[in-house]
Amino acid sequence: MSKNPEKKSGKVNYVWVLAGGYLAYLGAQLLFGVPKSETPMVGLIGGLVFVVIGGLLMLREWKAYKYGLEHINDPETWSDEDAEDEALSEAEESLLPEPEEDGEDEV
């Protein structure tokens, strides 16, 4: 995750798009089955929850897609998550205590 809020990722993760679409599809199936159901309230609530979560997942990826299109030629706004991860690991390594060396040689 990027620590710099000004830089956003414009990459679309298509697995999230598929998951959101599938959740929306399942929610629609639940909602269409409400009239025939013995427990319509459960189907109604479950269907609405699935449709809303699926829609939010797809909306998030749509925003990432639009952001990526708007900033495709502007590398200053691209996310540098990999470079930040490498810098973070180097910083963590520099904070580790170095083994102390004795001036004496053991025989």
Gaussian input, Z-matrix of N, CA and C with variables (Angstrom, degrees):
# hf/3-21g

backbone

0 1
 N
 C     1     B1
 C     2     B2     1     A1
 N     3     B3     2     A2     1     D1
 C     4     B4     3     A3     2     D2
 C     5     B5     4     A4     3     D3
 N     6     B6     5     A5     4     D4
 C     7     B7     6     A6     5     D5
 C     8     B8     7     A7     6     D6
 N     9     B9     8     A8     7     D7
 C    10    B10     9     A9     8     D8
 C    11    B11    10    A10     9     D9
 N    12    B12    11    A11    10    D10
 C    13    B13    12    A12    11    D11
 C    14    B14    13    A13    12    D12
 N    15    B15    14    A14    13    D13
 C    16    B16    15    A15    14    D14
 C    17    B17    16    A16    15    D15
 N    18    B18    17    A17    16    D16
 C    19    B19    18    A18    17    D17
 C    20    B20    19    A19    18    D18
 N    21    B21    20    A20    19    D19
 C    22    B22    21    A21    20    D20
 C    23    B23    22    A22    21    D21
 N    24    B24    23    A23    22    D22
 C    25    B25    24    A24    23    D23
 C    26    B26    25    A25    24    D24
 N    27    B27    26    A26    25    D25
 C    28    B28    27    A27    26    D26
 C    29    B29    28    A28    27    D27
 N    30    B30    29    A29    28    D28
 C    31    B31    30    A30    29    D29
 C    32    B32    31    A31    30    D30
 N    33    B33    32    A32    31    D31
 C    34    B34    33    A33    32    D32
 C    35    B35    34    A34    33    D33
 N    36    B36    35    A35    34    D34
 C    37    B37    36    A36    35    D35
 C    38    B38    37    A37    36    D36
 N    39    B39    38    A38    37    D37
 C    40    B40    39    A39    38    D38
 C    41    B41    40    A40    39    D39
 N    42    B42    41    A41    40    D40
 C    43    B43    42    A42    41    D41
 C    44    B44    43    A43    42    D42
 N    45    B45    44    A44    43    D43
 C    46    B46    45    A45    44    D44
 C    47    B47    46    A46    45    D45
 N    48    B48    47    A47    46    D46
 C    49    B49    48    A48    47    D47
 C    50    B50    49    A49    48    D48
 N    51    B51    50    A50    49    D49
 C    52    B52    51    A51    50    D50
 C    53    B53    52    A52    51    D51
 N    54    B54    53    A53    52    D52
 C    55    B55    54    A54    53    D53
 C    56    B56    55    A55    54    D54
 N    57    B57    56    A56    55    D55
 C    58    B58    57    A57    56    D56
 C    59    B59    58    A58    57    D57
 N    60    B60    59    A59    58    D58
 C    61    B61    60    A60    59    D59
 C    62    B62    61    A61    60    D60
 N    63    B63    62    A62    61    D61
 C    64    B64    63    A63    62    D62
 C    65    B65    64    A64    63    D63
 N    66    B66    65    A65    64    D64
 C    67    B67    66    A66    65    D65
 C    68    B68    67    A67    66    D66
 N    69    B69    68    A68    67    D67
 C    70    B70    69    A69    68    D68
 C    71    B71    70    A70    69    D69
 N    72    B72    71    A71    70    D70
 C    73    B73    72    A72    71    D71
 C    74    B74    73    A73    72    D72
 N    75    B75    74    A74    73    D73
 C    76    B76    75    A75    74    D74
 C    77    B77    76    A76    75    D75
 N    78    B78    77    A77    76    D76
 C    79    B79    78    A78    77    D77
 C    80    B80    79    A79    78    D78
 N    81    B81    80    A80    79    D79
 C    82    B82    81    A81    80    D80
 C    83    B83    82    A82    81    D81
 N    84    B84    83    A83    82    D82
 C    85    B85    84    A84    83    D83
 C    86    B86    85    A85    84    D84
 N    87    B87    86    A86    85    D85
 C    88    B88    87    A87    86    D86
 C    89    B89    88    A88    87    D87
 N    90    B90    89    A89    88    D88
 C    91    B91    90    A90    89    D89
 C    92    B92    91    A91    90    D90
 N    93    B93    92    A92    91    D91
 C    94    B94    93    A93    92    D92
 C    95    B95    94    A94    93    D93
 N    96    B96    95    A95    94    D94
 C    97    B97    96    A96    95    D95
 C    98    B98    97    A97    96    D96
 N    99    B99    98    A98    97    D97
 C   100   B100    99    A99    98    D98
 C   101   B101   100   A100    99    D99
 N   102   B102   101   A101   100   D100
 C   103   B103   102   A102   101   D101
 C   104   B104   103   A103   102   D102
 N   105   B105   104   A104   103   D103
 C   106   B106   105   A105   104   D104
 C   107   B107   106   A106   105   D105
 N   108   B108   107   A107   106   D106
 C   109   B109   108   A108   107   D107
 C   110   B110   109   A109   108   D108
 N   111   B111   110   A110   109   D109
 C   112   B112   111   A111   110   D110
 C   113   B113   112   A112   111   D111
 N   114   B114   113   A113   112   D112
 C   115   B115   114   A114   113   D113
 C   116   B116   115   A115   114   D114
 N   117   B117   116   A116   115   D115
 C   118   B118   117   A117   116   D116
 C   119   B119   118   A118   117   D117
 N   120   B120   119   A119   118   D118
 C   121   B121   120   A120   119   D119
 C   122   B122   121   A121   120   D120
 N   123   B123   122   A122   121   D121
 C   124   B124   123   A123   122   D122
 C   125   B125   124   A124   123   D123
 N   126   B126   125   A125   124   D124
 C   127   B127   126   A126   125   D125
 C   128   B128   127   A127   126   D126
 N   129   B129   128   A128   127   D127
 C   130   B130   129   A129   128   D128
 C   131   B131   130   A130   129   D129
 N   132   B132   131   A131   130   D130
 C   133   B133   132   A132   131   D131
 C   134   B134   133   A133   132   D132
 N   135   B135   134   A134   133   D133
 C   136   B136   135   A135   134   D134
 C   137   B137   136   A136   135   D135
 N   138   B138   137   A137   136   D136
 C   139   B139   138   A138   137   D137
 C   140   B140   139   A139   138   D138
 N   141   B141   140   A140   139   D139
 C   142   B142   141   A141   140   D140
 C   143   B143   142   A142   141   D141
 N   144   B144   143   A143   142   D142
 C   145   B145   144   A144   143   D143
 C   146   B146   145   A145   144   D144
 N   147   B147   146   A146   145   D145
 C   148   B148   147   A147   146   D146
 C   149   B149   148   A148   147   D147
 N   150   B150   149   A149   148   D148
 C   151   B151   150   A150   149   D149
 C   152   B152   151   A151   150   D150
 N   153   B153   152   A152   151   D151
 C   154   B154   153   A153   152   D152
 C   155   B155   154   A154   153   D153
 N   156   B156   155   A155   154   D154
 C   157   B157   156   A156   155   D155
 C   158   B158   157   A157   156   D156
 N   159   B159   158   A158   157   D157
 C   160   B160   159   A159   158   D158
 C   161   B161   160   A160   159   D159
 N   162   B162   161   A161   160   D160
 C   163   B163   162   A162   161   D161
 C   164   B164   163   A163   162   D162
 N   165   B165   164   A164   163   D163
 C   166   B166   165   A165   164   D164
 C   167   B167   166   A166   165   D165
 N   168   B168   167   A167   166   D166
 C   169   B169   168   A168   167   D167
 C   170   B170   169   A169   168   D168
 N   171   B171   170   A170   169   D169
 C   172   B172   171   A171   170   D170
 C   173   B173   172   A172   171   D171
 N   174   B174   173   A173   172   D172
 C   175   B175   174   A174   173   D173
 C   176   B176   175   A175   174   D174
 N   177   B177   176   A176   175   D175
 C   178   B178   177   A177   176   D176
 C   179   B179   178   A178   177   D177
 N   180   B180   179   A179   178   D178
 C   181   B181   180   A180   179   D179
 C   182   B182   181   A181   180   D180
 N   183   B183   182   A182   181   D181
 C   184   B184   183   A183   182   D182
 C   185   B185   184   A184   183   D183
 N   186   B186   185   A185   184   D184
 C   187   B187   186   A186   185   D185
 C   188   B188   187   A187   186   D186
 N   189   B189   188   A188   187   D187
 C   190   B190   189   A189   188   D188
 C   191   B191   190   A190   189   D189
 N   192   B192   191   A191   190   D190
 C   193   B193   192   A192   191   D191
 C   194   B194   193   A193   192   D192
 N   195   B195   194   A194   193   D193
 C   196   B196   195   A195   194   D194
 C   197   B197   196   A196   195   D195
 N   198   B198   197   A197   196   D196
 C   199   B199   198   A198   197   D197
 C   200   B200   199   A199   198   D198
 N   201   B201   200   A200   199   D199
 C   202   B202   201   A201   200   D200
 C   203   B203   202   A202   201   D201
 N   204   B204   203   A203   202   D202
 C   205   B205   204   A204   203   D203
 C   206   B206   205   A205   204   D204
 N   207   B207   206   A206   205   D205
 C   208   B208   207   A207   206   D206
 C   209   B209   208   A208   207   D207
 N   210   B210   209   A209   208   D208
 C   211   B211   210   A210   209   D209
 C   212   B212   211   A211   210   D210
 N   213   B213   212   A212   211   D211
 C   214   B214   213   A213   212   D212
 C   215   B215   214   A214   213   D213
 N   216   B216   215   A215   214   D214
 C   217   B217   216   A216   215   D215
 C   218   B218   217   A217   216   D216
 N   219   B219   218   A218   217   D217
 C   220   B220   219   A219   218   D218
 C   221   B221   220   A220   219   D219
 N   222   B222   221   A221   220   D220
 C   223   B223   222   A222   221   D221
 C   224   B224   223   A223   222   D222
 N   225   B225   224   A224   223   D223
 C   226   B226   225   A225   224   D224
 C   227   B227   226   A226   225   D225
 N   228   B228   227   A227   226   D226
 C   229   B229   228   A228   227   D227
 C   230   B230   229   A229   228   D228
 N   231   B231   230   A230   229   D229
 C   232   B232   231   A231   230   D230
 C   233   B233   232   A232   231   D231
 N   234   B234   233   A233   232   D232
 C   235   B235   234   A234   233   D233
 C   236   B236   235   A235   234   D234
 N   237   B237   236   A236   235   D235
 C   238   B238   237   A237   236   D236
 C   239   B239   238   A238   237   D237
 N   240   B240   239   A239   238   D238
 C   241   B241   240   A240   239   D239
 C   242   B242   241   A241   240   D240
 N   243   B243   242   A242   241   D241
 C   244   B244   243   A243   242   D242
 C   245   B245   244   A244   243   D243
 N   246   B246   245   A245   244   D244
 C   247   B247   246   A246   245   D245
 C   248   B248   247   A247   246   D246
 N   249   B249   248   A248   247   D247
 C   250   B250   249   A249   248   D248
 C   251   B251   250   A250   249   D249
 N   252   B252   251   A251   250   D250
 C   253   B253   252   A252   251   D251
 C   254   B254   253   A253   252   D252
 N   255   B255   254   A254   253   D253
 C   256   B256   255   A255   254   D254
 C   257   B257   256   A256   255   D255
 N   258   B258   257   A257   256   D256
 C   259   B259   258   A258   257   D257
 C   260   B260   259   A259   258   D258
 N   261   B261   260   A260   259   D259
 C   262   B262   261   A261   260   D260
 C   263   B263   262   A262   261   D261
 N   264   B264   263   A263   262   D262
 C   265   B265   264   A264   263   D263
 C   266   B266   265   A265   264   D264
 N   267   B267   266   A266   265   D265
 C   268   B268   267   A267   266   D266
 C   269   B269   268   A268   267   D267
 N   270   B270   269   A269   268   D268
 C   271   B271   270   A270   269   D269
 C   272   B272   271   A271   270   D270
 N   273   B273   272   A272   271   D271
 C   274   B274   273   A273   272   D272
 C   275   B275   274   A274   273   D273
 N   276   B276   275   A275   274   D274
 C   277   B277   276   A276   275   D275
 C   278   B278   277   A277   276   D276
 N   279   B279   278   A278   277   D277
 C   280   B280   279   A279   278   D278
 C   281   B281   280   A280   279   D279
 N   282   B282   281   A281   280   D280
 C   283   B283   282   A282   281   D281
 C   284   B284   283   A283   282   D282
 N   285   B285   284   A284   283   D283
 C   286   B286   285   A285   284   D284
 C   287   B287   286   A286   285   D285
 N   288   B288   287   A287   286   D286
 C   289   B289   288   A288   287   D287
 C   290   B290   289   A289   288   D288
 N   291   B291   290   A290   289   D289
 C   292   B292   291   A291   290   D290
 C   293   B293   292   A292   291   D291
 N   294   B294   293   A293   292   D292
 C   295   B295   294   A294   293   D293
 C   296   B296   295   A295   294   D294
 N   297   B297   296   A296   295   D295
 C   298   B298   297   A297   296   D296
 C   299   B299   298   A298   297   D297
 N   300   B300   299   A299   298   D298
 C   301   B301   300   A300   299   D299
 C   302   B302   301   A301   300   D300
 N   303   B303   302   A302   301   D301
 C   304   B304   303   A303   302   D302
 C   305   B305   304   A304   303   D303
 N   306   B306   305   A305   304   D304
 C   307   B307   306   A306   305   D305
 C   308   B308   307   A307   306   D306
 N   309   B309   308   A308   307   D307
 C   310   B310   309   A309   308   D308
 C   311   B311   310   A310   309   D309
 N   312   B312   311   A311   310   D310
 C   313   B313   312   A312   311   D311
 C   314   B314   313   A313   312   D312
 N   315   B315   314   A314   313   D313
 C   316   B316   315   A315   314   D314
 C   317   B317   316   A316   315   D315
 N   318   B318   317   A317   316   D316
 C   319   B319   318   A318   317   D317
 C   320   B320   319   A319   318   D318

   B1=1.4389
   B2=1.5203
   B3=1.2827
   B4=1.4437
   B5=1.5256
   B6=1.3170
   B7=1.4558
   B8=1.5239
   B9=1.3163
   B10=1.4496
   B11=1.5203
   B12=1.3535
   B13=1.4642
   B14=1.5212
   B15=1.3301
   B16=1.4571
   B17=1.5200
   B18=1.3226
   B19=1.4549
   B20=1.5160
   B21=1.3113
   B22=1.4544
   B23=1.5149
   B24=1.2926
   B25=1.4474
   B26=1.5237
   B27=1.3116
   B28=1.4459
   B29=1.5133
   B30=1.3320
   B31=1.4496
   B32=1.5187
   B33=1.3093
   B34=1.4572
   B35=1.5240
   B36=1.3138
   B37=1.4473
   B38=1.5307
   B39=1.3165
   B40=1.4526
   B41=1.5256
   B42=1.3211
   B43=1.4661
   B44=1.5288
   B45=1.3371
   B46=1.4671
   B47=1.5294
   B48=1.3107
   B49=1.4682
   B50=1.5287
   B51=1.3314
   B52=1.4669
   B53=1.5262
   B54=1.3314
   B55=1.4613
   B56=1.5257
   B57=1.3205
   B58=1.4632
   B59=1.5171
   B60=1.3214
   B61=1.4624
   B62=1.5161
   B63=1.3249
   B64=1.4618
   B65=1.5305
   B66=1.3330
   B67=1.4629
   B68=1.5290
   B69=1.3157
   B70=1.4636
   B71=1.5300
   B72=1.3353
   B73=1.4622
   B74=1.5349
   B75=1.3300
   B76=1.4655
   B77=1.5220
   B78=1.3449
   B79=1.4604
   B80=1.5216
   B81=1.3197
   B82=1.4658
   B83=1.5254
   B84=1.3226
   B85=1.4677
   B86=1.5279
   B87=1.3371
   B88=1.4614
   B89=1.5249
   B90=1.3216
   B91=1.4652
   B92=1.5289
   B93=1.3420
   B94=1.4663
   B95=1.5225
   B96=1.3276
   B97=1.4576
   B98=1.5128
   B99=1.3156
   B100=1.4683
   B101=1.5295
   B102=1.3347
   B103=1.4704
   B104=1.5340
   B105=1.3221
   B106=1.4590
   B107=1.5215
   B108=1.3182
   B109=1.4521
   B110=1.5257
   B111=1.3461
   B112=1.4604
   B113=1.5267
   B114=1.3136
   B115=1.4700
   B116=1.5261
   B117=1.3267
   B118=1.4649
   B119=1.5285
   B120=1.3395
   B121=1.4603
   B122=1.5296
   B123=1.3196
   B124=1.4599
   B125=1.5307
   B126=1.3185
   B127=1.4595
   B128=1.5169
   B129=1.3300
   B130=1.4605
   B131=1.5295
   B132=1.3188
   B133=1.4629
   B134=1.5345
   B135=1.3213
   B136=1.4659
   B137=1.5163
   B138=1.3298
   B139=1.4567
   B140=1.5227
   B141=1.3242
   B142=1.4616
   B143=1.5303
   B144=1.3254
   B145=1.4600
   B146=1.5249
   B147=1.3339
   B148=1.4628
   B149=1.5274
   B150=1.3133
   B151=1.4668
   B152=1.5256
   B153=1.3343
   B154=1.4652
   B155=1.5248
   B156=1.3405
   B157=1.4682
   B158=1.5269
   B159=1.3183
   B160=1.4590
   B161=1.5162
   B162=1.3240
   B163=1.4568
   B164=1.5159
   B165=1.3319
   B166=1.4656
   B167=1.5296
   B168=1.3281
   B169=1.4659
   B170=1.5300
   B171=1.3128
   B172=1.4665
   B173=1.5240
   B174=1.3293
   B175=1.4594
   B176=1.5247
   B177=1.3356
   B178=1.4603
   B179=1.5251
   B180=1.3178
   B181=1.4622
   B182=1.5266
   B183=1.3205
   B184=1.4612
   B185=1.5294
   B186=1.3408
   B187=1.4647
   B188=1.5243
   B189=1.3228
   B190=1.4611
   B191=1.5236
   B192=1.3141
   B193=1.4668
   B194=1.5283
   B195=1.3318
   B196=1.4648
   B197=1.5260
   B198=1.3314
   B199=1.4577
   B200=1.5237
   B201=1.3142
   B202=1.4569
   B203=1.5146
   B204=1.3347
   B205=1.4632
   B206=1.5256
   B207=1.3299
   B208=1.4570
   B209=1.5271
   B210=1.3286
   B211=1.4603
   B212=1.5226
   B213=1.3150
   B214=1.4604
   B215=1.5275
   B216=1.3238
   B217=1.4661
   B218=1.5230
   B219=1.3299
   B220=1.4603
   B221=1.5254
   B222=1.3388
   B223=1.4594
   B224=1.5262
   B225=1.3197
   B226=1.4661
   B227=1.5265
   B228=1.3168
   B229=1.4580
   B230=1.5181
   B231=1.3151
   B232=1.4602
   B233=1.5120
   B234=1.2894
   B235=1.4551
   B236=1.5216
   B237=1.3132
   B238=1.4616
   B239=1.5226
   B240=1.3115
   B241=1.4566
   B242=1.5204
   B243=1.3306
   B244=1.4563
   B245=1.5272
   B246=1.3173
   B247=1.4606
   B248=1.5241
   B249=1.3419
   B250=1.4496
   B251=1.5207
   B252=1.3219
   B253=1.4580
   B254=1.5194
   B255=1.3367
   B256=1.4579
   B257=1.5208
   B258=1.3203
   B259=1.4636
   B260=1.5261
   B261=1.3204
   B262=1.4512
   B263=1.5191
   B264=1.3255
   B265=1.4669
   B266=1.5302
   B267=1.3366
   B268=1.4643
   B269=1.5243
   B270=1.3246
   B271=1.4615
   B272=1.5249
   B273=1.3314
   B274=1.4555
   B275=1.5193
   B276=1.3264
   B277=1.4539
   B278=1.5246
   B279=1.3315
   B280=1.4655
   B281=1.5209
   B282=1.3281
   B283=1.4556
   B284=1.5268
   B285=1.3228
   B286=1.4606
   B287=1.5243
   B288=1.3180
   B289=1.4700
   B290=1.5192
   B291=1.3132
   B292=1.4547
   B293=1.5223
   B294=1.3184
   B295=1.4650
   B296=1.5291
   B297=1.3135
   B298=1.4621
   B299=1.5129
   B300=1.2939
   B301=1.4381
   B302=1.5188
   B303=1.3092
   B304=1.4652
   B305=1.5166
   B306=1.2865
   B307=1.4430
   B308=1.5194
   B309=1.3108
   B310=1.4599
   B311=1.5237
   B312=1.3072
   B313=1.4587
   B314=1.5124
   B315=1.2961
   B316=1.4612
   B317=1.5141
   B318=1.3331
   B319=1.4627
   B320=1.4870
   A1=109.05
   A2=116.41
   A3=121.51
   A4=110.25
   A5=116.18
   A6=120.82
   A7=111.17
   A8=117.66
   A9=122.42
   A10=108.25
   A11=118.53
   A12=119.42
   A13=113.67
   A14=117.72
   A15=119.84
   A16=111.74
   A17=117.05
   A18=120.84
   A19=109.14
   A20=116.37
   A21=122.06
   A22=108.74
   A23=114.76
   A24=119.08
   A25=108.53
   A26=117.15
   A27=121.74
   A28=111.51
   A29=116.12
   A30=120.49
   A31=110.44
   A32=115.82
   A33=121.34
   A34=107.83
   A35=115.33
   A36=121.19
   A37=106.50
   A38=116.35
   A39=120.88
   A40=113.06
   A41=117.36
   A42=119.43
   A43=109.25
   A44=116.42
   A45=119.71
   A46=110.90
   A47=117.12
   A48=120.55
   A49=109.76
   A50=116.07
   A51=119.72
   A52=111.49
   A53=117.03
   A54=120.31
   A55=110.70
   A56=116.83
   A57=120.22
   A58=112.08
   A59=116.51
   A60=120.04
   A61=112.01
   A62=116.23
   A63=120.00
   A64=110.85
   A65=117.11
   A66=119.70
   A67=111.09
   A68=117.34
   A69=120.65
   A70=110.50
   A71=116.91
   A72=121.42
   A73=110.79
   A74=116.80
   A75=120.07
   A76=111.39
   A77=115.99
   A78=119.80
   A79=111.66
   A80=116.97
   A81=120.34
   A82=110.51
   A83=117.56
   A84=120.83
   A85=110.73
   A86=116.30
   A87=119.52
   A88=110.99
   A89=116.88
   A90=120.01
   A91=112.09
   A92=117.49
   A93=119.85
   A94=111.51
   A95=117.12
   A96=120.42
   A97=113.97
   A98=117.84
   A99=121.26
   A100=112.36
   A101=121.05
   A102=118.83
   A103=113.62
   A104=118.52
   A105=121.77
   A106=112.44
   A107=117.18
   A108=121.79
   A109=111.86
   A110=114.79
   A111=119.83
   A112=110.76
   A113=116.62
   A114=122.21
   A115=108.68
   A116=117.40
   A117=119.78
   A118=113.73
   A119=117.16
   A120=118.63
   A121=110.98
   A122=117.37
   A123=121.13
   A124=109.99
   A125=117.04
   A126=121.07
   A127=112.27
   A128=116.15
   A129=120.81
   A130=110.79
   A131=116.22
   A132=119.66
   A133=110.35
   A134=117.11
   A135=120.80
   A136=112.02
   A137=116.64
   A138=120.50
   A139=112.17
   A140=116.08
   A141=119.46
   A142=111.28
   A143=117.08
   A144=120.28
   A145=110.10
   A146=117.26
   A147=120.78
   A148=111.45
   A149=117.08
   A150=120.58
   A151=110.51
   A152=117.31
   A153=120.45
   A154=110.75
   A155=117.75
   A156=120.04
   A157=110.41
   A158=117.87
   A159=120.79
   A160=111.75
   A161=116.28
   A162=120.01
   A163=112.39
   A164=116.98
   A165=120.37
   A166=111.77
   A167=116.72
   A168=119.74
   A169=110.81
   A170=116.21
   A171=118.87
   A172=111.48
   A173=118.00
   A174=121.51
   A175=111.18
   A176=116.70
   A177=120.85
   A178=110.67
   A179=116.75
   A180=119.99
   A181=111.32
   A182=117.86
   A183=121.06
   A184=109.93
   A185=116.53
   A186=119.95
   A187=110.79
   A188=117.76
   A189=121.14
   A190=110.14
   A191=116.83
   A192=121.36
   A193=110.47
   A194=117.11
   A195=120.96
   A196=110.84
   A197=117.14
   A198=120.89
   A199=110.42
   A200=116.40
   A201=120.75
   A202=111.99
   A203=117.32
   A204=120.27
   A205=112.00
   A206=116.33
   A207=119.98
   A208=112.13
   A209=117.58
   A210=121.15
   A211=112.70
   A212=117.09
   A213=120.16
   A214=111.88
   A215=117.73
   A216=121.37
   A217=112.70
   A218=116.88
   A219=121.47
   A220=109.64
   A221=117.64
   A222=120.70
   A223=114.23
   A224=118.16
   A225=120.20
   A226=111.62
   A227=118.17
   A228=120.96
   A229=112.82
   A230=117.32
   A231=119.99
   A232=110.17
   A233=115.95
   A234=121.25
   A235=109.77
   A236=115.62
   A237=121.67
   A238=109.59
   A239=117.63
   A240=120.90
   A241=111.80
   A242=118.48
   A243=120.73
   A244=110.85
   A245=117.23
   A246=120.72
   A247=110.30
   A248=117.36
   A249=120.35
   A250=110.91
   A251=117.54
   A252=121.03
   A253=110.74
   A254=117.22
   A255=120.83
   A256=110.73
   A257=117.44
   A258=120.78
   A259=110.11
   A260=117.00
   A261=120.93
   A262=110.91
   A263=117.42
   A264=119.70
   A265=110.99
   A266=117.48
   A267=119.87
   A268=110.57
   A269=117.19
   A270=120.57
   A271=110.60
   A272=116.69
   A273=120.14
   A274=111.12
   A275=117.33
   A276=120.99
   A277=111.28
   A278=117.21
   A279=119.34
   A280=111.17
   A281=118.36
   A282=121.26
   A283=112.94
   A284=117.01
   A285=120.06
   A286=109.62
   A287=116.37
   A288=117.89
   A289=110.65
   A290=114.72
   A291=119.99
   A292=108.34
   A293=117.34
   A294=118.89
   A295=109.92
   A296=113.96
   A297=118.95
   A298=109.84
   A299=115.87
   A300=120.64
   A301=109.22
   A302=114.12
   A303=118.80
   A304=108.44
   A305=116.54
   A306=120.47
   A307=111.59
   A308=116.46
   A309=120.29
   A310=109.70
   A311=115.66
   A312=121.20
   A313=108.65
   A314=115.76
   A315=119.56
   A316=108.73
   A317=116.87
   A318=121.44
   A319=110.11
   D1=138.24
   D2=-176.60
   D3=-77.18
   D4=135.33
   D5=179.15
   D6=-87.59
   D7=-16.23
   D8=179.83
   D9=-92.71
   D10=109.85
   D11=-176.04
   D12=-69.75
   D13=-15.29
   D14=-178.84
   D15=-76.40
   D16=-25.59
   D17=-179.06
   D18=-99.81
   D19=123.09
   D20=178.95
   D21=-115.11
   D22=157.22
   D23=177.32
   D24=-88.47
   D25=135.41
   D26=177.43
   D27=-102.96
   D28=15.70
   D29=-178.12
   D30=-87.04
   D31=137.54
   D32=177.90
   D33=-99.08
   D34=130.24
   D35=176.25
   D36=-99.39
   D37=105.95
   D38=-172.79
   D39=-69.87
   D40=-18.14
   D41=175.77
   D42=-65.92
   D43=-39.83
   D44=177.91
   D45=-66.31
   D46=-35.46
   D47=177.56
   D48=-63.96
   D49=-45.81
   D50=178.51
   D51=-64.30
   D52=-41.06
   D53=179.08
   D54=-64.23
   D55=-42.75
   D56=178.28
   D57=-64.22
   D58=-41.59
   D59=177.76
   D60=-64.37
   D61=-39.59
   D62=179.66
   D63=-68.01
   D64=-41.18
   D65=176.93
   D66=-63.00
   D67=-41.11
   D68=178.05
   D69=-64.22
   D70=-40.22
   D71=177.69
   D72=-62.95
   D73=-46.60
   D74=178.88
   D75=-62.77
   D76=-39.76
   D77=177.63
   D78=-63.29
   D79=-40.01
   D80=177.97
   D81=-65.67
   D82=-39.75
   D83=177.42
   D84=-61.99
   D85=-41.43
   D86=177.44
   D87=-64.20
   D88=-42.63
   D89=-179.15
   D90=-66.61
   D91=-37.61
   D92=178.70
   D93=-71.56
   D94=-22.29
   D95=179.25
   D96=-89.53
   D97=-1.54
   D98=-177.91
   D99=-60.37
   D100=-44.20
   D101=-178.05
   D102=-62.86
   D103=-28.48
   D104=-178.37
   D105=-92.82
   D106=-4.79
   D107=-172.16
   D108=-82.81
   D109=151.43
   D110=174.54
   D111=-80.98
   D112=-22.87
   D113=178.16
   D114=-123.22
   D115=78.03
   D116=-174.66
   D117=-66.34
   D118=-30.09
   D119=-178.21
   D120=-66.84
   D121=-39.20
   D122=178.95
   D123=-65.19
   D124=-44.49
   D125=178.69
   D126=-64.13
   D127=-38.18
   D128=-179.64
   D129=-67.65
   D130=-48.64
   D131=-178.94
   D132=-66.44
   D133=-46.59
   D134=179.45
   D135=-61.32
   D136=-43.19
   D137=179.28
   D138=-62.77
   D139=-43.18
   D140=179.36
   D141=-65.27
   D142=-41.28
   D143=179.19
   D144=-62.62
   D145=-45.70
   D146=-179.36
   D147=-63.37
   D148=-42.49
   D149=-179.43
   D150=-65.37
   D151=-42.43
   D152=-179.00
   D153=-66.10
   D154=-46.71
   D155=-179.27
   D156=-64.82
   D157=-43.11
   D158=177.71
   D159=-61.68
   D160=-41.09
   D161=178.05
   D162=-64.93
   D163=-39.53
   D164=178.54
   D165=-66.10
   D166=-39.52
   D167=177.20
   D168=-62.29
   D169=-45.07
   D170=179.89
   D171=-69.01
   D172=-35.81
   D173=178.00
   D174=-64.43
   D175=-40.73
   D176=178.73
   D177=-60.77
   D178=-43.84
   D179=-179.55
   D180=-72.53
   D181=-30.72
   D182=175.89
   D183=-64.94
   D184=-41.03
   D185=177.61
   D186=-64.85
   D187=-39.45
   D188=177.46
   D189=-63.97
   D190=-39.68
   D191=178.58
   D192=-63.97
   D193=-47.02
   D194=179.93
   D195=-63.71
   D196=-40.79
   D197=178.27
   D198=-62.78
   D199=-42.34
   D200=178.54
   D201=-62.26
   D202=-39.46
   D203=178.29
   D204=-67.26
   D205=-39.77
   D206=-178.54
   D207=-68.86
   D208=-30.82
   D209=-173.56
   D210=-115.09
   D211=25.78
   D212=-177.09
   D213=-65.98
   D214=-30.80
   D215=-178.68
   D216=-104.02
   D217=16.00
   D218=-178.10
   D219=-123.92
   D220=83.11
   D221=-175.00
   D222=-64.02
   D223=-17.83
   D224=179.16
   D225=-65.93
   D226=-24.76
   D227=-178.33
   D228=-96.40
   D229=-1.06
   D230=179.87
   D231=-71.39
   D232=150.21
   D233=178.82
   D234=-78.97
   D235=134.78
   D236=178.99
   D237=-110.61
   D238=50.53
   D239=-175.91
   D240=-61.77
   D241=-40.73
   D242=-179.37
   D243=-64.80
   D244=-43.44
   D245=179.24
   D246=-65.58
   D247=-37.42
   D248=178.38
   D249=-67.00
   D250=-38.42
   D251=178.53
   D252=-63.79
   D253=-41.79
   D254=178.48
   D255=-65.67
   D256=-42.30
   D257=179.49
   D258=-65.15
   D259=-37.64
   D260=179.22
   D261=-66.22
   D262=-43.53
   D263=179.53
   D264=-65.85
   D265=-36.61
   D266=176.57
   D267=-66.18
   D268=-39.35
   D269=178.93
   D270=-65.90
   D271=-39.55
   D272=178.30
   D273=-64.69
   D274=-39.43
   D275=178.69
   D276=-65.80
   D277=-35.57
   D278=-179.69
   D279=-71.95
   D280=-21.95
   D281=179.21
   D282=-82.67
   D283=-16.30
   D284=179.26
   D285=-67.34
   D286=139.31
   D287=179.27
   D288=-68.90
   D289=138.24
   D290=179.08
   D291=-82.26
   D292=144.90
   D293=178.92
   D294=-64.56
   D295=135.18
   D296=-178.87
   D297=-79.14
   D298=139.23
   D299=178.61
   D300=-105.17
   D301=130.79
   D302=175.44
   D303=-81.88
   D304=147.54
   D305=178.09
   D306=-75.18
   D307=-9.15
   D308=-177.08
   D309=-99.20
   D310=140.92
   D311=174.55
   D312=-95.15
   D313=132.30
   D314=178.53
   D315=-87.08
   D316=137.75
   D317=-178.78
   D318=-107.91

